[in-house]
Amino acid sequence: MKNIIAVFIFLLTAHGANAQQKLVVTAKISIPTMQGQPCKERLEQFLKYEEGVTKAVVDIRKKIVTVTFYTDHTNIENIKTAIANCGFDADDVKANEEVYKKLPTDCKKPEDRPGYDPKKPKKKN
């Protein structure tokens, strides 16, 4: 009986140690269509609910999102697809067109905004 209990405890301990070995990865993804603060907040909020993602930080100036995630729950391709499904290009994955059309005007590329004039100089902040 003691041997059975000892084996049972060993198995539980071994299983618990194995469960703690989750690999966490941080990746940078280019988001060239990122336009400003409202878009940054929108994407960060969206990625909060993506399975396996523990952190997402958008750098508007560099147009990059840094994502930290568990590799046993998701992968970089799934995250890029999620970003595209939020309406933004992600590296080589293009934004979902239907979702992009529904984005607020401030989150769209300048050339897709009403009244865009390519000859008009850009405003400097």
C-alpha positions in Angstrom: 0.0 0.0 0.0 2.9 2.4 0.9 4.4 1.7 -2.6 1.2 2.6 -4.3 0.9 5.9 -2.4 4.6 6.7 -3.1 4.1 6.1 -6.8 0.9 8.2 -6.8 2.7 11.1 -5.1 5.7 10.8 -7.5 3.3 10.9 -10.5 1.5 14.0 -9.2 4.8 15.7 -8.5 6.3 14.9 -11.9 3.1 16.0 -13.6 3.1 19.3 -11.7 6.7 20.0 -12.5 6.0 19.3 -16.2 3.0 21.7 -16.2 5.2 24.5 -14.9 7.5 24.4 -17.9 5.5 26.7 -20.2 7.6 28.5 -22.7 6.9 32.3 -22.8 8.1 34.1 -26.0 8.2 37.8 -26.8 8.0 38.8 -30.5 7.9 42.1 -32.4 5.5 42.4 -35.2 5.5 45.3 -37.7 2.1 47.1 -38.0 2.7 49.6 -40.8 -1.0 50.7 -40.8 -0.9 51.9 -37.2 -2.0 55.5 -37.1 -2.4 56.9 -33.6 -3.4 56.6 -29.9 -7.0 55.4 -30.5 -5.7 52.6 -32.8 -3.0 51.7 -30.3 -5.6 51.3 -27.5 -7.9 49.4 -29.8 -5.2 46.8 -30.8 -3.9 46.4 -27.2 -7.4 45.8 -25.9 -8.1 43.3 -28.7 -4.9 41.3 -28.1 -5.7 41.1 -24.3 -8.4 38.6 -25.2 -6.4 36.5 -27.6 -5.7 33.1 -26.0 -2.1 32.7 -24.8 -1.2 36.4 -25.1 0.0 37.8 -21.7 1.1 41.3 -22.9 0.9 43.5 -25.9 2.5 46.9 -26.2 2.2 49.1 -29.3 4.9 51.6 -30.2 3.1 54.1 -32.5 6.3 55.9 -33.6 8.0 52.7 -34.7 4.8 51.0 -35.8 5.6 47.8 -34.0 3.7 45.7 -31.5 5.6 43.7 -28.9 3.7 40.6 -27.9 4.4 38.2 -25.1 2.7 34.9 -25.3 2.6 31.2 -24.2 3.8 28.9 -27.0 1.6 26.1 -25.7 -1.5 28.2 -26.4 -0.7 30.1 -29.5 2.0 31.0 -32.1 3.2 34.0 -34.0 1.1 33.2 -37.1 -2.1 33.1 -35.0 -1.2 36.5 -33.4 -0.6 38.0 -36.8 -3.9 36.7 -38.0 -5.6 38.1 -34.9 -4.1 41.5 -35.6 -5.3 41.3 -39.3 -8.7 40.4 -38.0 -8.6 43.6 -35.9 -8.1 45.6 -39.1 -4.4 46.2 -39.2 -1.6 44.8 -41.4 0.8 42.5 -39.4 4.1 41.9 -41.1 3.2 39.8 -44.2 -0.4 39.3 -43.2 -2.8 41.9 -44.7 -5.7 43.4 -42.7 -9.2 41.9 -43.1 -10.8 44.3 -45.6 -14.3 44.1 -44.1 -13.0 45.0 -40.6 -10.6 47.7 -42.0 -13.6 49.4 -43.6 -15.3 49.6 -40.2 -12.4 51.1 -38.4 -12.7 54.7 -37.2 -11.4 57.2 -39.7 -8.4 58.0 -37.5 -7.3 54.4 -37.6 -7.3 54.2 -41.4 -4.4 55.0 -43.7 -4.4 58.7 -44.7 -5.1 57.8 -48.4 -8.3 56.0 -47.3 -9.7 58.9 -45.3 -12.4 61.2 -46.8 -10.9 64.4 -48.3 -7.4 63.0 -48.7 -5.3 65.0 -51.1 -1.9 63.5 -51.9 -0.6 67.0 -53.0 -1.4 68.5 -49.7 1.6 68.5 -47.3 1.3 66.5 -44.1 0.6 68.3 -40.8 3.5 68.3 -38.4 2.6 67.8 -34.7 
